[in-house]
Amino acid sequence: MTRWLLADEAVADLNRLTEFLLQSAPEAAVGTVDLILNALHILGDHPLVGRPLPQGLRELVISRGRTGYLALYRYDDTADVVLVLALRHQRESDYH
């Protein structure tokens, strides 16, 4: 099984998304964080599931109703490790 890790930037993104949800929709915050983490666990079994991007990056779409989240990651097949680089809501214009 492939290991997956969160880069510091991805941890900061997850904290930022959680804080936003706690302020705007506290009832959805815990469920959304669980949804994101469960989706990232899928990368352990299927590291190439995300759509390919330039420079060896991949992007995992994490659906939540009519919208969702995106996880930017890189898979190192030699080390068999997924490094999640960034997370964002689909309505955000870019990764932070």
C-alpha positions in Angstrom: 0.0 0.0 0.0 1.3 3.4 -1.0 2.0 5.9 1.9 0.6 9.3 1.6 1.8 12.5 3.4 0.6 16.0 3.7 3.1 18.8 2.9 3.1 21.7 5.3 1.2 23.8 2.7 -1.5 21.1 2.5 -1.8 21.0 6.3 -2.2 24.8 6.2 -4.8 24.5 3.5 -6.8 21.9 5.5 -6.7 24.2 8.5 -7.8 27.2 6.4 -10.7 25.2 4.9 -11.8 23.9 8.3 -11.7 27.4 9.8 -13.9 28.7 7.0 -16.4 25.9 7.5 -16.5 26.4 11.3 -17.4 30.0 10.7 -19.8 29.5 7.8 -21.3 26.1 8.2 -20.2 24.5 11.5 -22.5 21.6 11.1 -20.7 20.6 7.9 -17.1 21.1 9.2 -16.4 17.7 10.7 -18.1 15.8 7.9 -16.2 17.7 5.3 -12.8 17.1 6.9 -13.6 13.4 7.2 -14.7 13.4 3.5 -11.3 15.0 2.5 -9.2 12.6 4.6 -11.1 9.6 3.4 -10.6 10.6 -0.2 -6.8 11.0 0.5 -6.8 7.5 1.9 -7.9 6.2 -1.5 -4.5 7.4 -2.8 -2.9 4.7 -0.7 -4.6 2.1 -2.9 -4.8 4.0 -6.1 -2.1 6.7 -6.3 -2.7 7.3 -10.0 -6.5 7.9 -9.7 -6.1 11.7 -10.0 -6.1 13.4 -13.4 -2.6 14.1 -14.7 -1.3 17.6 -14.8 2.0 19.1 -16.2 5.3 18.6 -14.3 4.3 15.2 -12.9 1.5 16.5 -10.8 -1.9 15.0 -10.4 -5.2 16.3 -9.1 -7.8 14.4 -7.1 -11.4 15.6 -7.3 -13.2 15.2 -4.0 -17.0 15.6 -4.6 -19.3 17.1 -2.1 -22.8 17.5 -3.5 -22.8 20.0 -6.4 -19.3 21.2 -5.5 -16.2 19.8 -3.8 -12.5 20.0 -3.2 -9.3 19.4 -5.1 -6.1 17.9 -3.9 -2.9 18.6 -5.8 -0.3 15.8 -5.4 2.8 14.1 -6.7 3.3 10.4 -6.7 6.8 9.0 -6.4 6.6 5.5 -7.7 10.2 4.7 -6.8 9.5 5.4 -3.1 5.8 4.5 -3.4 4.8 7.7 -1.7 2.1 10.3 -2.5 2.9 13.8 -1.3 -0.3 16.0 -1.1 1.0 19.4 -1.9 -2.2 21.6 -1.6 -5.9 21.5 -1.1 -8.6 23.9 -2.2 -12.3 24.3 -2.7 -13.4 23.9 -6.3 -14.7 27.4 -6.4 -11.3 28.9 -5.4 -9.4 30.3 -8.3 -6.1 28.6 -7.6 -4.0 26.8 -5.0 -2.7 29.1 -2.2 
